[in-house]
């Protein structure tokens, strides 16, 4: 793990809450509208999670996961602020092009079937599925929100590096190994 990092990945606050609780260990990405024809690319192997509140709603989550919207990471921080709590290290990447495997993702993440299908079909069929080992801080870093962070793009370069030395894994090694095996089973069928 890097000792410090300034790269962040924008993701729905509800998904960040699921990552923080250990209910999700993958990030399912298509990309923002400002990422051009190529769409999303895995440009970084480690990053802070940048919780966003745009475009997320209970109707896009698995029904039993709608309570994630009430969690702190899914709520607006103080005006002009951003809270960094989570850090992700990419363990594996799958570019999923077979729509018959989409339902296999349900146990690894909290979006419902319709949302996953919609993301898969957007522009060119396919999705990136990132298996991430997630770490958290006991106390969030409060960062100033800058106008350059706005917009529909996945990656953000923060104004400074933030240390990663106080991070603790969300899942212990055995729990993460179980998730990794499910991911590898899906990848083997892709």
N, C-alpha and C positions, 0 to 999 in steps of 0.2 A: 504494500500500500504506500502511496505517495505520502510524504510527511506534511504536505500542504497542497492546496489546489484552489484554483479560481474558476474552474469550469462548472457549470450547472446545467441540468436538463430540466426543462419545463414539463410538468406533468400535473394532471388533475389533483387537487387537494385530497379528494376521496381516495384516489389510488395511493397517494403518499401516506394517508392514514392507514390503509391496508398494509402497505410495506412496513410501516412503523409497528403495527400489531403482529406482524409475522403471518398475516393472512394471504400475502401475495409475495412471490419471489421472482416474478418476471415482469418485464415492461414490454407492452405490446405497442409498437409504433408504426405509424404510416408517415407522419411528417406534417408540418404546417404548410399553409398555402404559400408562404414566402420562401420555401425551400426548392422551388423550381421543379422542372420536369423530373429530375432524378429523385426527388423526394428525400426522405430521411436516409441518413447514412450514419453508421456507428463510427463517429469521429474520435471518440474518447473512451478509454477503458475504465476510467474512474471519474466520478463527478458528484457534486452536491445535488440533491433533489430540490427543485424550485417549484413549490406548490402553486398552482394556478386555480382560479375559481371560474374561469370562462368556459362555457359550453358544457359544464357538467350538471347532471341532474339525476334524481332518484330513478327516473325511468330508464337510465342507461346502465344501471347497476343490477346485479343479480338481486332479486327481491329481498332476500334475507340480509343483504349487505347495505341497504339504504341508510342505515344508522351511521354509516361512515361519514355522511354529510354533516353530522353534528360534531364530529371530532375536531380538535383544535387545528390540525393541518388542513382541514377542508374549509375553515372559516377565514374571514378576512383578518389580517393582522392590523395593528394600528396604522392609521393613514400614513402613507409614505414609507412604510417599513416592509421588510420581508424577513421571515424567520427561517433560518437554515437549521434543520434538526437532523436530517438524514443524509447519508453518504452511501453511494453504491459503487461496487466494484464488479465489472462485467466478468462473469465466469465462462459464458458461452453465448454464441449468437446463432439463431436459426432464421433463415429467410424462408418463411412458409409460403409456398405457392399452391399447395393442394387444399382446396376448400373443405374437403372431407375430414381434414384433421382439426378444423377450428373448434369443434366440440371438445376435443381433448384438452384444450386450454382452460376449460372451466374450473378445474380443481386448482389451477395455479394462479388465478387472478380473479378479480371481482366484477368485471364488466359482463353484461348479459350477452346472450347469443346474438341478438339483433345488432347491438353496438359493435361487437367483434366482426360480424358479417359486413356491416356498413364500412368499417375501417378497411377490411380486406378488399372490398370492391372499389373503394375510392380511387379515381383516376385509373391506375393500372392494378389489376388483381395481385395481391400479395401483402405480406406483413413481415416486419422484423419482430422477433421475439428474443428479448435479452434476458438470460438468466443472470440475476444479480445477487451478490451477497451484500446485504444491507446492514449498515451500522448506524447507530444513533448517538447523539449527544444527550447528556442528562439535562442540560440547559441550552435552549436554542441560542444561536447567534442572531442578534438583531442587526440586519443589514439595511441600509438606505435603499429604497426602491428608486431606480433611475429610469428616465424615459426611454433610454436605449434598450432596456429589457423588454419593452412592450412589443406586441406584434405576434403573429402566428409563425414562429420559428422555434425549433426544439432546443437549440444550444444557446447558452448565454455565457459570455465571459464577464465574470464579476469584476468589480473595480480593484480588488486586491485578492491575494491568496489568503486562505483560511486554513489553520492548522488542523490536522486530523488525529492528533495524538490522544485525545480524550474520548475517542469513539469506542463504542461497545457493540458487538454483533447482536442483531435482533434475534436470530436463530442460533442455537448452539451447533457445534459441528455435526452431531448426529441428525438433528432436525434438518439442517441444510442438505446433508447427504441424501435424505429421503426425497426432498424436493428435486435435487439434481438428478436422481434416478428417473423420476417421472418425466423430467425434461428430456433426458437422454433417450427414453423410450419413444417419445414423440419424434425426436430428431431422427431416430433410426428408421421410422416409418415415412419420413418426409422425402 
